[in-house]
Amino acid sequence: MAVVDYAGTLLWVEGDHHTRTLAEDLSFGPGANWAEQSMGTSAPAVALVTGRPVQVARTQHFALHIQCFSCTAVPVRDPITGKILGALDITGGDRAVAGHALALMKATGLACEGYLRELYADRMPTCLYHGGVQAGLGPTTLSAVGRAKPLLVDGAGNAVELSQRHAEILFLLCWEAHQRGRGMSAEELSEQLFGSGEHVVTVRAEMTRLRKFLAARPALAVEVESRPYRLVASLELDVVELWNALRSGDLDQALGFGSQSFLPESGAPGVFEVRHRVATWLRELVLERANAEQVLKYLDTCHDEEDEQVMMLALKILPEQHPRRTEIVLNLERTGEIDGMRCNPPATGM
């Protein structure tokens, strides 16, 4: 078991004495740097880059001398700002990438974030809007990209978690204002939230709860008016930054958002439509103009891990001796896209 900081440095390593000794011989010990630029593909490195739980088995590692190990890692985020603080990693034999290992690591990461949240509540009350936070330092942002629990972040950098429904409402109102410069009626909002069926009464009840939530947090400086429902103050949306990057064709900036999914747990039709448009546009840009580095970054952050067309593009533009080719070929064989094609992994000598 290892704890890694945001820069990829191992802070703490503990476990079976024999396994730990083998790992230390391979520079897997406190003080060693396992960032992607130092050691290539490994579970801690990929977790820090993508912000997602990941498993890397033996020959999927970039460095030949560490291909005797497998590892599972999860990122740990600041529960207030959402920034990645570091990662937790478990390294060992094949059991380190078993299905239960991933579930265990996810639960441990959530427990760590919960503990940090309690510390903030005790020691940093201003971060939880218990008063004393001054507004007016900048517009509030709805942070939803790559985040299971969306946040409202004020201009001072203080943040508060939103419920899924409140985040969906604010997202849809903000997106409508950005795209069409107008508000939404209760009927329109109902359709975007629930699809078919009469849910106007539910929408109005949710809006009442949302207004009470915002009124209790004046530092956010966000208000919603009625007839039609619309935002009074300016609310920035991180998805708009991603959208503008796609419009300008700036693939590096678009990929820089890491995981491009926003409000990933939302099933609201309006949210799903925008999410699908963004994902489709990004994929088209990758297929049209991505270089080797960009296509690999897309594969590392893409939610569809069986995108054969993108993987075939990677094989087409990657150099013959590139270490990621083996991994991509194996994934293509698993999906059935490549029949009979084999790529022998290099011998580890271990």
C-alpha positions as CSV (number, residue, x, y, z in Angstrom):
1,M,0.0,0.0,0.0
2,A,1.4,3.4,-0.9
3,V,0.3,7.1,-0.5
4,V,1.4,9.4,-3.4
5,D,1.3,13.2,-3.4
6,Y,-0.1,15.3,-6.2
7,A,3.3,15.4,-7.9
8,G,3.7,11.6,-8.0
9,T,6.2,11.4,-5.0
10,L,5.7,8.3,-2.8
11,L,5.1,9.6,0.7
12,W,4.5,6.3,2.5
13,V,4.8,2.6,1.6
14,E,3.8,-0.3,3.8
15,G,3.1,-4.0,3.4
16,D,4.5,-7.5,3.3
17,H,8.2,-7.4,4.0
18,H,9.3,-9.6,1.0
19,T,7.1,-7.7,-1.5
20,R,8.2,-4.3,-0.1
21,T,11.9,-5.3,-0.4
22,L,11.4,-6.3,-4.1
23,A,9.5,-3.0,-4.6
24,E,12.3,-0.9,-3.0
25,D,14.8,-2.6,-5.3
26,L,12.7,-1.2,-8.2
27,S,12.7,2.3,-6.6
28,F,9.2,1.9,-5.2
29,G,9.9,3.5,-1.9
30,P,9.3,6.7,0.1
31,G,10.8,9.7,-1.8
32,A,10.8,8.1,-5.2
33,N,8.9,9.9,-7.9
34,W,6.3,7.8,-9.9
35,A,4.8,10.6,-12.0
36,E,4.1,9.8,-15.6
37,Q,7.0,11.8,-16.9
38,S,9.4,9.9,-14.6
39,M,8.2,6.3,-14.8
40,G,5.7,6.2,-17.6
41,T,2.4,4.3,-17.3
42,S,1.6,3.1,-13.8
43,A,-1.6,3.1,-11.8
44,P,-0.5,6.0,-9.5
45,A,0.6,8.1,-12.5
46,V,-2.5,7.5,-14.6
47,A,-4.8,8.1,-11.6
48,L,-3.1,11.5,-11.0
49,V,-3.4,12.5,-14.7
50,T,-6.9,11.3,-15.4
51,G,-8.5,11.8,-11.9
52,R,-10.1,8.4,-12.2
53,P,-9.5,5.0,-10.5
54,V,-7.3,2.7,-12.6
55,Q,-5.8,-0.7,-12.7
56,V,-2.5,-1.5,-14.6
57,A,-1.5,-5.1,-14.9
58,R,2.1,-6.3,-15.4
59,T,3.0,-5.7,-19.1
60,Q,0.8,-2.6,-19.3
61,H,3.5,-0.7,-17.3
62,F,5.8,1.4,-19.5
63,A,9.1,0.6,-17.7
64,L,10.2,-3.0,-18.4
65,H,11.8,-3.5,-15.0
66,I,8.5,-3.0,-13.1
67,Q,6.4,-5.4,-15.3
68,C,6.6,-8.0,-12.6
69,F,4.1,-6.0,-10.6
70,S,0.4,-5.1,-11.0
71,C,-1.2,-2.1,-9.3
72,T,-4.6,-0.4,-8.6
73,A,-4.8,3.3,-7.7
74,V,-7.4,5.9,-6.9
75,P,-7.1,9.7,-6.8
76,V,-7.9,11.5,-3.5
77,R,-9.5,15.0,-4.0
78,D,-9.8,17.9,-1.7
79,P,-13.5,17.6,-0.7
80,I,-14.0,21.4,-0.9
81,T,-12.1,22.5,-4.0
82,G,-12.2,19.2,-5.9
83,K,-8.5,19.4,-6.6
84,I,-6.4,16.2,-6.7
85,L,-4.3,16.0,-3.5
86,G,-2.6,12.7,-4.4
87,A,-3.4,9.0,-4.8
88,L,-3.7,5.7,-3.0
89,D,-2.1,2.7,-4.5
90,I,-1.9,-1.0,-3.9
91,T,0.9,-2.9,-5.7
92,G,1.7,-6.6,-5.8
93,G,1.0,-9.7,-7.9
94,D,-2.1,-10.4,-10.0
95,R,-4.4,-10.1,-6.9
96,A,-3.6,-6.4,-6.9
97,V,-5.7,-5.9,-10.0
98,A,-8.6,-8.2,-8.9
99,G,-12.1,-6.8,-9.1
100,H,-12.5,-6.5,-5.4
101,A,-9.2,-4.6,-5.2
102,L,-10.7,-1.7,-7.2
103,A,-13.8,-1.6,-5.0
104,L,-11.7,-1.7,-1.9
105,M,-9.5,1.2,-3.1
106,K,-12.5,3.3,-4.1
107,A,-14.0,2.9,-0.7
108,T,-10.7,3.8,1.0
109,G,-10.4,6.9,-1.1
110,L,-13.9,8.0,-0.2
111,A,-13.2,7.4,3.4
112,C,-10.1,9.6,3.2
113,E,-12.1,12.4,1.6
114,G,-14.8,12.1,4.2
115,Y,-12.2,12.4,7.0
116,L,-10.8,15.5,5.3
117,R,-14.3,17.0,5.1
118,E,-14.7,16.6,8.8
119,L,-11.4,18.3,9.4
120,Y,-12.5,21.2,7.3
121,A,-15.8,21.5,9.1
122,D,-13.9,21.7,12.4
123,R,-11.0,23.9,11.5
124,M,-12.1,25.9,8.4
125,P,-15.7,26.9,8.8
126,T,-15.5,29.6,6.2
127,C,-15.0,27.0,3.5
128,L,-18.5,25.6,4.5
129,Y,-20.2,29.0,4.5
130,H,-20.7,29.3,8.2
131,G,-20.3,33.1,7.7
132,G,-17.4,35.4,7.3
133,V,-16.8,34.8,3.6
134,Q,-16.8,38.0,1.6
135,A,-18.6,38.0,-1.8
136,G,-17.8,40.3,-4.7
137,L,-14.3,38.8,-5.5
138,G,-15.5,37.3,-8.8
139,P,-18.4,35.3,-10.4
140,T,-19.5,32.0,-8.9
141,T,-18.7,28.9,-11.0
142,L,-20.7,25.7,-11.3
143,S,-17.9,23.1,-11.5
144,A,-19.3,19.9,-13.0
145,V,-16.7,18.5,-15.4
146,G,-15.3,15.1,-14.3
147,R,-17.0,15.4,-11.0
148,A,-19.5,13.0,-9.4
149,K,-20.5,15.7,-6.8
150,P,-20.8,19.1,-8.5
151,L,-19.7,22.2,-6.7
152,L,-20.5,25.9,-6.6
153,V,-17.3,27.8,-6.2
154,D,-17.3,31.5,-5.4
155,G,-14.8,34.1,-6.5
156,A,-12.7,33.6,-3.4
157,G,-12.3,29.9,-4.2
158,N,-14.6,28.7,-1.4
159,A,-16.9,25.8,-2.5
160,V,-20.1,24.0,-1.5
161,E,-21.5,20.7,-2.7
162,L,-24.8,20.6,-4.6
163,S,-27.4,17.9,-4.8
164,Q,-27.7,16.2,-8.1
165,R,-31.1,17.9,-8.8
166,H,-30.0,21.4,-7.9
167,A,-26.9,21.0,-10.0
168,E,-29.0,19.9,-13.0
169,I,-31.4,22.9,-12.6
170,L,-28.5,25.4,-12.4
171,F,-26.7,23.7,-15.3
172,L,-29.7,23.8,-17.6
173,L,-30.5,27.5,-16.7
174,C,-26.9,28.5,-17.2
175,W,-26.6,26.6,-20.5
176,E,-29.8,28.0,-21.9
177,A,-28.6,31.6,-21.0
178,H,-25.3,30.9,-22.6
179,Q,-26.7,29.3,-25.8
180,R,-29.8,31.3,-26.4
181,G,-29.7,34.2,-24.0
182,R,-33.0,33.5,-22.3
183,G,-34.7,31.7,-19.4
184,M,-36.9,28.6,-19.2
185,S,-40.5,28.1,-18.4
186,A,-41.5,25.5,-15.8
187,E,-42.8,23.3,-18.6
188,E,-39.5,23.5,-20.5
189,L,-37.4,22.8,-17.4
190,S,-39.7,19.9,-16.6
191,E,-39.1,18.4,-20.1
192,Q,-35.3,18.9,-19.8
193,L,-35.2,17.4,-16.3
194,F,-37.6,14.5,-16.6
195,G,-38.5,14.0,-20.3
196,S,-42.1,13.2,-21.0
197,G,-44.8,13.4,-18.3
198,E,-46.2,16.1,-16.1
199,H,-43.6,17.1,-13.5
200,V,-44.2,20.9,-13.3
201,V,-45.3,20.7,-9.7
202,T,-42.1,18.8,-8.9
203,V,-40.0,21.4,-10.7
204,R,-41.6,24.2,-8.7
205,A,-41.0,22.4,-5.4
206,E,-37.4,21.8,-6.3
207,M,-37.0,25.5,-7.3
208,T,-38.3,26.5,-3.9
209,R,-35.8,24.3,-2.2
210,L,-33.0,25.6,-4.4
211,R,-33.8,29.2,-3.6
212,K,-33.7,28.5,0.1
213,F,-30.4,26.8,-0.4
214,L,-28.9,29.8,-2.2
215,A,-30.4,32.3,0.1
216,A,-28.7,30.6,3.1
217,R,-25.3,31.1,1.3
218,P,-25.2,34.8,0.3
219,A,-21.5,34.5,-0.5
220,L,-22.4,32.6,-3.7
221,A,-24.4,35.7,-5.0
222,V,-26.6,33.4,-7.1
223,E,-30.3,34.1,-7.4
224,V,-33.1,32.5,-9.6
225,E,-36.1,34.5,-10.8
226,S,-39.4,33.2,-12.1
227,R,-41.6,33.5,-15.2
228,P,-39.4,32.4,-16.8
229,Y,-36.9,30.8,-14.5
230,R,-33.6,32.6,-15.1
231,L,-30.3,33.4,-13.2
232,V,-30.1,37.0,-11.9
233,A,-26.4,37.1,-11.3
234,S,-23.7,35.8,-13.6
235,L,-22.9,32.1,-13.0
236,E,-20.0,30.7,-14.9
237,L,-20.0,27.1,-16.2
238,D,-16.8,25.1,-16.6
239,V,-18.5,23.1,-19.4
240,V,-18.7,26.4,-21.4
241,E,-14.9,26.6,-21.3
242,L,-14.7,23.1,-22.7
243,W,-17.3,24.0,-25.3
244,N,-15.4,27.1,-26.4
245,A,-12.2,25.1,-26.7
246,L,-14.0,22.7,-29.1
247,R,-15.5,25.5,-31.1
248,S,-12.0,27.0,-31.6
249,G,-10.5,23.6,-32.4
250,D,-8.1,23.9,-29.5
251,L,-7.7,20.1,-28.9
252,D,-4.9,20.5,-26.3
253,Q,-7.2,22.8,-24.1
254,A,-10.2,20.5,-24.5
255,L,-8.1,17.5,-23.5
256,G,-6.7,19.5,-20.6
257,F,-10.0,19.1,-18.8
258,G,-9.1,15.5,-18.1
259,S,-12.3,13.5,-17.8
260,Q,-14.7,15.3,-20.2
261,S,-17.9,13.9,-18.7
262,F,-19.9,16.4,-16.7
263,L,-22.6,15.6,-14.2
264,P,-21.8,11.9,-15.0
265,E,-24.5,10.5,-12.7
266,S,-27.3,12.7,-14.2
267,G,-29.9,11.0,-16.3
268,A,-31.7,14.3,-17.1
269,P,-32.5,14.4,-20.9
270,G,-31.2,18.0,-21.2
271,V,-28.0,17.2,-19.5
272,F,-27.5,14.0,-21.5
273,E,-28.0,15.8,-24.8
274,V,-25.3,18.4,-24.1
275,R,-23.0,15.7,-22.7
276,H,-23.5,13.6,-25.9
277,R,-22.8,16.7,-28.1
278,V,-19.6,17.5,-26.3
279,A,-18.3,13.9,-26.3
280,T,-19.1,13.5,-30.0
281,W,-17.5,16.8,-31.0
282,L,-14.4,15.9,-29.0
283,R,-14.1,12.5,-30.5
284,E,-14.5,13.9,-34.1
285,L,-11.7,16.4,-33.4
286,V,-9.4,13.6,-32.2
287,L,-10.1,11.5,-35.2
288,E,-9.6,14.5,-37.5
289,R,-6.5,16.1,-36.2
290,A,-4.9,14.5,-33.1
291,N,-1.2,13.8,-32.9
292,A,0.3,10.8,-31.1
293,E,0.4,12.5,-27.7
294,Q,-3.2,13.8,-28.0
295,V,-4.7,10.5,-29.1
296,L,-3.0,8.8,-26.1
297,K,-4.3,11.4,-23.7
298,Y,-7.8,10.9,-25.2
299,L,-7.6,7.1,-24.7
300,D,-6.5,7.7,-21.1
301,T,-9.4,10.0,-20.3
302,C,-12.1,8.6,-22.5
303,H,-15.0,6.9,-20.8
304,D,-15.6,4.4,-23.7
305,E,-12.7,2.0,-23.2
306,E,-13.6,0.0,-26.3
307,D,-13.4,2.7,-29.0
308,E,-11.9,0.6,-31.7
309,Q,-11.7,3.5,-34.2
310,V,-9.6,5.7,-31.9
311,M,-7.4,2.7,-30.9
312,M,-6.8,1.9,-34.6
313,L,-5.8,5.6,-35.2
314,A,-3.3,5.3,-32.3
315,L,-1.7,2.2,-33.9
316,K,-1.5,4.1,-37.2
317,I,0.3,7.1,-35.9
318,L,2.4,5.7,-33.0
319,P,6.0,4.8,-33.7
320,E,6.6,1.0,-34.2
321,Q,8.6,0.8,-30.9
322,H,6.2,2.8,-28.8
323,P,5.6,1.1,-25.4
324,R,1.8,1.7,-25.6
325,R,1.3,-0.3,-28.8
326,T,1.2,-3.6,-26.9
327,E,-1.5,-2.4,-24.6
328,I,-3.6,-1.1,-27.5
329,V,-3.2,-4.2,-29.5
330,L,-4.3,-6.4,-26.5
331,N,-7.4,-4.2,-26.0
332,L,-8.3,-4.4,-29.7
333,E,-7.9,-8.2,-29.6
334,R,-10.2,-8.3,-26.5
335,T,-12.9,-6.3,-28.3
336,G,-12.5,-8.6,-31.4
337,E,-11.4,-5.8,-33.7
338,I,-8.1,-7.4,-34.5
339,D,-8.4,-11.1,-35.3
340,G,-5.3,-13.1,-35.0
341,M,-3.0,-10.1,-34.6
342,R,-0.5,-10.7,-31.8
343,C,2.0,-8.5,-30.1
344,N,4.4,-10.4,-27.9
345,P,5.1,-8.5,-24.6
346,P,8.8,-7.9,-23.9
347,A,10.4,-10.3,-21.5
348,T,10.8,-8.9,-18.0
349,G,13.5,-11.3,-16.8
350,M,11.7,-11.6,-13.5
